[in-house]
Amino acid sequence: MSRTPLFAGNWKMHKNVKETLEFLEDFLPLAKDIPSEIEIAIFPPFTSLYAAFEKLKGSAIKLGAQNMHWEDKGAFTGEISPPMLKEIPCDYVIIGHSERRQYFAETDDTVNKKVKSAVKYGIVPIICVGESLEQREKGETLSVVLSQVEKAIWEVQIEDGGKLIFAYEPIWAIGTGKVALPSDAQEVIGAIREKLCKLYGNVAQDIRILYGGSVKPDNIKDLMAQPDIDGALVGGASLDAKAFYQIATYNRG
Ligand SMILES: O=C(CO)COP(=O)(O)O
C-alpha cells in the first residue's frame, strides 16, 4: 500500500500572475523544508498556470488546474482542453468541485466525461464529492456521496491506484469555518474506500482520498490521524504561504 499524503491548494478565483509569483516567493523557501514523503500541489487559476510552472521549475511542488472540458478541441467558447493542460504541463485537475456543480451546472454525467478524459490524457483527476447540509440532516450523506463516486467513475478503468484521487468535501464545511468532525469525515471516506474496493479490488488501497472543507493549521492534525484520510484539499488557508506550509508540516510538534 502506498498513499503519499497530498496537500492540495485550491486557489479558486484568487491570485493573478503577480500574486501567484509573490506567493511562490514566500512559499518556495518554506517548502524546501517539507519532507519528500509529503506531496504538495497548487491549483492557481488558468491564467496563472504557466507562470506558476516556470517558477516551480526545480522544486517538487506539483501543479494542477481547477477544471477542464472533456473534448480535446472544438467550438466550446471559454473552455480549456486536456491537451492544453498537458502542454503547461499540469499533473492534476480538480473535477466536479461543488462550486462547479452548484453554479455552473456540472452534473454527474459531465463529471464522468471529464474523469474519463483526464485519465486518457494522463492528468490525475481529483474528483470532488460531498453532501449539502440538508442532505446530511436528512441522513442521506452516504447514499449521496457514494452515488456521486459511482457515477464519476462509471466505465473508468485504471490499472493502478495512482491514476485517481478523490476529495470528500461536505458542502456545508466549505468556506464556513465549520470543519467536519474527524470521525464523521473518516466514516464517509472509509465508505468511499470500501466502494472503490468493490469496484477496483486491491488497487483501491492505493487511491488517495482527501478531506476538504475549512482545513486550517489547527485542525489538520486530528483529520490526518484518521486511517483513511490521505491529505487535504485546502481552499482559503492555501492562499497564505505560511498557513499552507503549517498544514503540510502538521506533524511537527
Ligand atoms: O472548497 C474547498 C477546497 O476545494 C475548501 O475550501 P475552504 O478550505 O476555504 O473551506
The ligand as an SDF file (V2000), in Angstrom:
LIG
                    3D

 10  9  0  0  0  0  0  0  0  0999 V2000
  -13.5360   24.0340   -1.4190 O   0  0  0  0  0  0  0  0  0  0  0  0
  -12.5160   23.8070   -0.7860 C   0  0  0  0  0  0  0  0  0  0  0  0
  -11.3190   23.2550   -1.4430 C   0  0  0  0  0  0  0  0  0  0  0  0
  -11.6280   22.7700   -2.7120 O   0  0  0  0  0  0  0  0  0  0  0  0
  -12.4200   24.1280    0.6510 C   0  0  0  0  0  0  0  0  0  0  0  0
  -12.4210   25.4950    0.8150 O   0  0  0  0  0  0  0  0  0  0  0  0
  -12.0760   26.1120    2.2690 P   0  0  0  0  0  0  0  0  0  0  0  0
  -10.8130   25.4400    2.7360 O   0  0  0  0  0  0  0  0  0  0  0  0
  -11.9160   27.5750    2.0100 O   0  0  0  0  0  0  0  0  0  0  0  0
  -13.2350   25.7650    3.1550 O   0  0  0  0  0  0  0  0  0  0  0  0
  1  2  2  0
  2  3  1  0
  2  5  1  0
  3  4  1  0
  5  6  1  0
  6  7  1  0
  7  8  2  0
  7  9  1  0
  7 10  1  0
M  END
$$$$
